[in-house]
């Protein structure tokens, strides 16, 4: 089981690198630190520069301070400032030369995380009804033999993929299997109002999560638009299950607001994002066994999921799908409603124009020039920047171009 460690401010400032490497060389873990998120992220980014090979802890807010989730490293051994360390028996120790050599030899034999055996779990840890349902969906009469055939069991032992998909209580073995669904007033403020935690096997909780997300979205967004996008919301969450890094002891995080839905997927993608291509995520799942099992459970579609999401966006008239790499993973934003304006990102001229357009229907570039006493080039840059931010929309062509608030 991943370790849970509470450390003081002085210790985290002096020894964060040691703890990250020691946990990564063990089974991962979570550090509880008395810092705010921005401070902890800054310290973590500086610290990982001294760690080889690369590793990506995830910083998450809690009621008091924050947590730094360190993954069970998939590229062991890790070194901090040239030192191989490990966390065991409640303390950080240096690995011996023989231990380092053994880890390097074993590394080439370790399968992807979802193919690993769950320590301490027997077949009884799986939900018998879900095993039978999985077999029935694939028209087979011998459920356990079928699980062996598709790789969910290995010599009668339970894999991570099997536990995630049909375990009676997967969170008891894999705390990172939990899914947090948070209700935000606005993604701009980034402060959530409520939080629901979904536990249990994917075969059960997937539909629970989708139903809850759609129900919450329907409170602020036209029901017709939300219903149109139902399949895409389900596909978004299914793909997050398949693409996330389960070596990172952090939950999948789903956010809901009047603007739409966003998902934080722990871990970087297995291939690069395409710069300038909105909504593109490489269709190379980090968890190939789980991805195939989701398909066999009739929860995933045979075609690339991101293609469906983008196609649905066009069909349903969705504003934007944004995919961005952040520290610790990916943020996928699907804009269903109008995004509130973050005034702090506008310059003083733009802020004045924003207030002006609350009482005036439109403005032209020339009117804006005279209003602010600026050049044509500056006016054009200001206005187009506000269009890109979604604050304004442009109407007309040539000399007939007008700008109005994007409401």
C-alpha positions as CSV (number, residue, x, y, z in Angstrom):
1,X,0.0,0.0,0.0
2,X,1.2,3.5,-0.7
3,X,2.6,5.3,2.4
4,X,0.8,8.3,4.0
5,X,3.3,10.7,5.6
6,X,2.7,14.0,7.4
7,X,5.8,16.2,7.5
8,X,6.4,19.7,8.8
9,X,7.3,22.8,6.8
10,X,11.0,22.8,7.7
11,X,11.4,19.2,6.8
12,X,9.5,19.5,3.4
13,X,11.7,22.5,2.5
14,X,14.9,20.6,3.3
15,X,14.1,17.0,2.3
16,X,11.3,17.0,-0.2
17,X,13.6,15.5,-2.9
18,X,14.6,12.7,-0.6
19,X,11.0,11.8,0.2
20,X,9.9,11.9,-3.5
21,X,12.7,9.6,-4.6
22,X,12.3,7.3,-1.5
23,X,8.5,6.9,-2.2
24,X,9.0,6.4,-6.0
25,X,11.5,3.6,-5.3
26,X,9.0,2.0,-2.9
27,X,5.3,1.8,-3.8
28,X,4.6,5.5,-4.0
29,X,2.8,7.5,-1.4
30,X,1.3,10.8,-0.3
31,X,2.9,13.6,1.6
32,X,0.7,15.8,3.7
33,X,2.4,19.3,3.9
34,X,1.4,22.6,5.6
35,X,1.7,24.7,2.4
36,X,-0.7,26.2,0.0
37,X,-0.9,24.6,-3.5
38,X,1.0,27.3,-5.4
39,X,3.9,27.3,-2.9
40,X,4.1,23.5,-2.9
41,X,3.9,23.3,-6.8
42,X,6.8,25.8,-7.0
43,X,8.9,23.9,-4.6
44,X,8.1,20.5,-6.3
45,X,9.0,21.9,-9.7
46,X,12.4,23.1,-8.4
47,X,13.0,19.8,-6.6
48,X,12.3,17.4,-9.4
49,X,15.1,19.1,-11.4
50,X,17.5,17.3,-9.1
51,X,15.8,13.9,-9.6
52,X,16.8,11.3,-12.2
53,X,15.0,9.8,-14.2
54,X,12.1,12.2,-14.5
55,X,9.1,11.8,-12.2
56,X,5.9,13.8,-11.9
57,X,4.3,14.2,-8.4
58,X,0.8,15.6,-8.2
59,X,0.0,18.5,-5.8
60,X,-3.6,18.6,-4.7
61,X,-5.5,21.0,-2.2
62,X,-7.0,19.7,1.1
63,X,-8.7,21.5,3.9
64,X,-5.5,22.3,5.7
65,X,-2.4,22.7,3.4
66,X,-2.1,20.3,0.5
67,X,-0.9,16.8,-0.5
68,X,1.9,15.8,-2.8
69,X,1.1,12.4,-4.4
70,X,4.2,10.5,-5.5
71,X,3.7,7.7,-8.0
72,X,5.0,4.1,-7.7
73,X,7.9,4.7,-10.1
74,X,7.8,2.8,-13.4
75,X,11.4,3.7,-14.3
76,X,13.2,2.7,-11.1
77,X,15.7,3.2,-9.6
78,X,15.3,7.0,-8.9
79,X,18.1,9.2,-7.6
80,X,18.0,12.5,-5.8
81,X,21.3,14.4,-6.1
82,X,22.9,11.2,-7.1
83,X,21.6,9.2,-4.1
84,X,19.3,6.1,-4.5
85,X,16.8,6.2,-1.6
86,X,13.8,4.2,-0.5
87,X,11.1,4.6,2.1
88,X,10.7,1.5,4.4
89,X,9.9,0.8,8.0
90,X,8.8,4.4,8.4
91,X,12.0,6.1,7.4
92,X,14.1,7.1,4.4
93,X,17.1,4.8,3.7
94,X,19.8,4.6,1.1
95,X,19.6,1.6,-1.3
96,X,22.6,-0.7,-1.4
97,X,24.5,-1.4,-4.6
98,X,23.0,-4.9,-4.8
99,X,19.5,-3.5,-4.3
100,X,20.0,-1.0,-7.2
101,X,21.3,-3.8,-9.5
102,X,18.3,-6.0,-8.6
103,X,15.8,-3.2,-9.3
104,X,17.5,-2.5,-12.7
105,X,17.2,-6.2,-13.7
106,X,13.6,-6.5,-12.5
107,X,12.6,-3.3,-14.4
108,X,12.7,-5.0,-17.8
109,X,10.3,-7.7,-16.5
110,X,7.7,-5.4,-15.1
111,X,4.5,-5.1,-17.2
112,X,2.3,-2.0,-17.5
113,X,0.8,-1.0,-14.1
114,X,-2.7,-2.3,-15.0
115,X,-1.1,-5.8,-15.7
116,X,0.5,-6.0,-12.3
117,X,-0.8,-8.4,-9.6
118,X,-2.7,-6.8,-6.7
119,X,-0.8,-7.8,-3.5
120,X,-3.0,-9.6,-1.0
121,X,-6.0,-9.9,-3.3
122,X,-7.6,-13.2,-4.1
123,X,-10.4,-14.0,-6.6
124,X,-12.8,-13.5,-3.7
125,X,-11.9,-9.8,-3.8
126,X,-13.8,-9.6,-7.2
127,X,-17.6,-9.1,-7.4
128,X,-19.0,-12.5,-8.5
129,X,-22.1,-10.9,-10.1
130,X,-19.9,-8.6,-12.2
131,X,-17.7,-11.5,-13.3
132,X,-20.8,-13.3,-14.5
133,X,-22.1,-10.2,-16.2
134,X,-18.7,-9.7,-17.9
135,X,-18.8,-13.3,-19.2
136,X,-22.4,-13.0,-20.4
137,X,-21.6,-9.8,-22.3
138,X,-19.1,-11.8,-24.3
139,X,-21.3,-15.0,-24.6
140,X,-18.9,-17.3,-22.7
141,X,-19.9,-20.0,-20.2
142,X,-16.7,-20.3,-18.1
143,X,-16.1,-16.9,-16.5
144,X,-12.8,-17.5,-14.7
145,X,-11.2,-19.2,-17.7
146,X,-12.3,-16.2,-19.8
147,X,-10.7,-13.8,-17.3
148,X,-7.5,-15.8,-17.6
149,X,-7.8,-15.8,-21.4
150,X,-8.1,-12.0,-21.7
151,X,-5.3,-11.4,-19.1
152,X,-7.5,-10.0,-16.2
153,X,-6.3,-13.0,-14.1
154,X,-2.8,-14.3,-14.3
155,X,-2.4,-17.8,-12.8
156,X,-5.4,-17.2,-10.7
157,X,-4.1,-13.9,-9.3
158,X,-6.0,-10.7,-9.7
159,X,-4.5,-7.9,-11.9
160,X,-4.9,-4.2,-11.3
161,X,-7.2,-4.0,-14.3
162,X,-9.5,-6.7,-13.0
163,X,-9.6,-5.0,-9.5
164,X,-10.4,-1.6,-11.1
165,X,-13.1,-3.0,-13.4
166,X,-14.9,-5.5,-11.2
167,X,-13.4,-5.5,-7.7
168,X,-15.9,-5.6,-4.7
169,X,-13.9,-2.8,-3.0
170,X,-11.1,-1.6,-5.3
171,X,-10.4,1.4,-3.1
172,X,-9.3,-0.9,-0.3
173,X,-6.3,-2.0,-2.5
174,X,-6.0,1.0,-4.8
175,X,-7.0,4.2,-3.1
176,X,-6.3,6.0,-6.4
177,X,-9.3,4.3,-7.9
178,X,-11.6,6.8,-6.2
179,X,-13.2,9.5,-8.4
180,X,-13.8,13.0,-7.0
181,X,-16.6,15.0,-8.7
182,X,-16.5,18.7,-7.6
183,X,-19.1,21.4,-8.1
184,X,-17.5,24.8,-8.9
185,X,-19.2,28.2,-8.9
186,X,-16.8,29.0,-11.7
187,X,-13.6,27.4,-13.0
188,X,-12.1,30.9,-13.0
189,X,-12.1,31.1,-9.2
190,X,-11.0,27.4,-8.9
191,X,-12.7,27.0,-5.6
192,X,-15.2,24.1,-5.3
193,X,-18.5,24.3,-3.5
194,X,-19.3,20.6,-3.0
195,X,-17.5,17.4,-3.5
196,X,-18.8,13.8,-4.1
197,X,-16.6,10.8,-3.9
198,X,-17.4,7.7,-6.1
199,X,-16.0,4.4,-5.1
200,X,-16.4,0.8,-6.3
201,X,-15.7,-1.0,-9.6
202,X,-15.7,0.9,-12.9
203,X,-18.5,-1.4,-14.2
204,X,-20.8,0.1,-11.5
205,X,-19.5,3.7,-10.8
206,X,-19.0,4.8,-14.5
207,X,-22.8,5.1,-15.1
208,X,-23.3,6.6,-11.6
209,X,-20.7,9.3,-12.4
210,X,-22.1,10.1,-15.9
211,X,-25.6,10.4,-14.5
212,X,-24.5,12.7,-11.7
213,X,-22.4,14.9,-14.0
214,X,-25.2,15.3,-16.5
215,X,-27.7,16.0,-13.8
216,X,-25.5,18.8,-12.4
217,X,-24.8,20.3,-15.8
218,X,-28.6,20.4,-16.5
219,X,-29.0,22.9,-13.7
220,X,-27.2,25.6,-15.6
221,X,-27.1,24.5,-19.3
222,X,-29.9,23.8,-21.7
223,X,-31.0,20.2,-21.2
224,X,-31.1,19.6,-25.0
225,X,-27.4,20.5,-25.3
226,X,-26.4,18.3,-22.3
227,X,-28.4,15.3,-23.5
228,X,-26.8,15.7,-27.0
229,X,-23.4,15.4,-25.4
230,X,-24.2,12.4,-23.1
231,X,-22.2,9.9,-25.1
232,X,-19.2,12.2,-25.2
233,X,-19.3,12.8,-21.4
234,X,-19.3,9.0,-20.9
235,X,-16.4,8.6,-23.4
236,X,-14.5,11.3,-21.8
237,X,-14.6,9.6,-18.4
238,X,-13.9,6.1,-19.9
239,X,-10.8,7.5,-21.7
240,X,-9.7,9.1,-18.5
241,X,-9.8,5.7,-16.8
242,X,-7.8,4.2,-19.6
243,X,-5.2,7.0,-20.0
244,X,-4.5,8.0,-16.3
245,X,-1.4,6.9,-14.5
246,X,-2.5,4.5,-11.7
247,X,1.1,4.6,-10.3
248,X,0.2,8.1,-9.0
249,X,-1.7,7.8,-5.7
250,X,-4.2,10.6,-6.7
251,X,-7.8,10.3,-7.6
252,X,-9.4,11.1,-11.0
253,X,-10.8,14.6,-10.6
254,X,-14.0,15.7,-12.4
255,X,-15.1,19.3,-12.2
256,X,-18.6,20.7,-13.0
257,X,-19.7,24.4,-13.3
258,X,-22.1,26.5,-15.3
259,X,-19.3,26.7,-18.0
260,X,-19.1,22.9,-18.6
261,X,-17.1,20.0,-17.4
262,X,-13.4,19.4,-16.9
263,X,-11.3,16.4,-16.0
264,X,-7.9,16.2,-14.4
265,X,-6.1,13.1,-15.7
266,X,-3.1,12.2,-13.5
267,X,0.1,11.5,-15.5
268,X,1.4,12.6,-18.8
269,X,0.1,11.0,-22.1
270,X,2.0,8.2,-23.7
271,X,2.6,10.4,-26.7
272,X,2.9,14.1,-27.4
273,X,0.0,16.5,-27.7
274,X,-0.4,18.2,-31.1
275,X,0.3,21.9,-30.6
276,X,-2.5,24.0,-32.0
277,X,-4.9,21.1,-32.4
278,X,-7.7,21.7,-29.8
279,X,-9.2,18.6,-28.2
280,X,-6.5,16.2,-29.5
281,X,-5.1,13.6,-27.2
282,X,-2.9,10.7,-28.4
283,X,-5.0,7.5,-28.5
284,X,-2.3,5.4,-26.9
285,X,-3.7,4.2,-23.6
286,X,-1.3,4.0,-20.6
287,X,-3.3,0.9,-19.5
288,X,-3.9,-1.3,-22.5
289,X,-5.3,-4.3,-20.6
290,X,-7.8,-2.0,-18.8
291,X,-8.7,-0.4,-22.1
292,X,-9.4,-3.7,-23.7
293,X,-11.4,-4.9,-20.7
294,X,-13.5,-1.7,-20.9
295,X,-14.3,-2.6,-24.5
296,X,-15.2,-6.2,-23.6
297,X,-17.5,-4.8,-20.8
298,X,-19.2,-2.7,-23.5
299,X,-18.2,0.5,-21.7
300,X,-15.7,1.7,-24.4
301,X,-16.3,2.2,-28.1
302,X,-14.0,0.5,-30.7
303,X,-13.1,3.8,-32.3
304,X,-10.7,6.4,-30.8
305,X,-12.6,8.1,-28.0
306,X,-11.3,11.6,-28.6
307,X,-12.6,11.5,-32.2
308,X,-16.1,10.8,-30.8
309,X,-15.8,13.7,-28.3
310,X,-14.7,16.1,-31.0
311,X,-17.4,14.9,-33.4
312,X,-20.1,15.4,-30.7
313,X,-18.8,18.8,-30.0
314,X,-19.5,19.9,-33.6
315,X,-22.9,18.2,-33.7
316,X,-24.1,19.7,-30.4
317,X,-22.6,23.2,-31.0
318,X,-20.2,23.0,-28.1
319,X,-18.0,26.1,-27.7
320,X,-14.5,24.7,-27.1
321,X,-12.6,21.6,-26.1
322,X,-9.2,22.5,-24.6
323,X,-6.5,20.0,-23.7
324,X,-3.5,21.3,-21.7
325,X,-0.6,19.7,-20.0
326,X,-0.2,20.8,-16.4
327,X,2.1,19.8,-13.6
328,X,1.2,16.2,-12.8
329,X,-1.0,15.4,-15.7
330,X,-3.6,16.8,-18.2
331,X,-6.6,19.1,-17.9
332,X,-9.4,18.4,-20.4
333,X,-11.9,21.3,-20.5
334,X,-15.2,21.0,-22.4
335,X,-17.0,24.3,-22.6
336,X,-20.8,23.8,-22.6
337,X,-21.9,27.2,-21.3
338,X,-20.5,30.7,-21.5
339,X,-17.3,31.1,-19.6
340,X,-17.3,34.0,-17.0
341,X,-14.8,36.8,-17.8
342,X,-11.7,36.8,-15.7
343,X,-11.3,40.6,-15.4
344,X,-7.8,40.3,-14.1
345,X,-6.6,39.0,-17.5
346,X,-7.8,42.2,-19.2
347,X,-5.7,45.3,-19.4
348,X,-7.2,48.6,-18.1
349,X,-8.4,49.6,-21.6
350,X,-10.1,46.3,-22.1
351,X,-11.7,46.4,-18.7
352,X,-13.1,49.9,-19.5
353,X,-14.5,48.6,-22.8
354,X,-16.0,45.6,-21.0
355,X,-17.9,47.9,-18.6
356,X,-18.9,50.2,-21.6
357,X,-20.4,47.3,-23.5
358,X,-22.6,46.3,-20.6
359,X,-24.7,49.4,-21.4
360,X,-24.0,49.8,-25.1
361,X,-24.8,47.0,-27.6
362,X,-21.8,47.3,-29.9
363,X,-18.5,49.1,-30.6
364,X,-16.4,49.5,-33.7
365,X,-12.6,49.6,-33.9
366,X,-12.6,53.2,-34.8
367,X,-14.9,54.1,-31.8
368,X,-12.6,52.2,-29.5
369,X,-9.5,54.0,-30.9
370,X,-11.1,57.4,-30.1
371,X,-12.5,56.3,-26.8
372,X,-9.0,55.2,-25.5
373,X,-6.8,57.6,-27.6
374,X,-4.8,54.7,-29.0
375,X,-3.4,53.7,-32.4
376,X,-5.3,51.5,-34.9
377,X,-2.8,48.7,-34.4
378,X,-3.2,48.7,-30.6
379,X,-7.0,48.9,-30.9
380,X,-7.0,45.9,-33.3
381,X,-4.8,43.9,-31.0
382,X,-6.9,44.6,-27.9
383,X,-10.2,43.7,-29.7
384,X,-8.9,40.5,-31.3
385,X,-7.4,39.4,-28.0
386,X,-10.8,39.8,-26.3
387,X,-12.3,37.7,-29.1
388,X,-9.8,35.0,-28.5
389,X,-10.5,35.1,-24.8
390,X,-14.2,34.6,-25.5
391,X,-15.1,38.0,-24.1
392,X,-16.2,39.6,-27.4
393,X,-17.6,38.2,-30.6
394,X,-17.0,39.8,-34.0
395,X,-19.9,40.5,-36.4
396,X,-19.8,41.7,-40.0
397,X,-17.0,42.1,-42.5
398,X,-14.6,44.8,-43.6
399,X,-15.7,48.3,-42.6
400,X,-18.9,46.8,-41.2
401,X,-17.1,44.8,-38.4
402,X,-18.7,45.4,-35.0
403,X,-17.8,43.9,-31.6
404,X,-20.3,43.0,-28.8
405,X,-20.1,41.0,-25.5
406,X,-20.2,37.3,-26.1
407,X,-23.3,36.5,-24.1
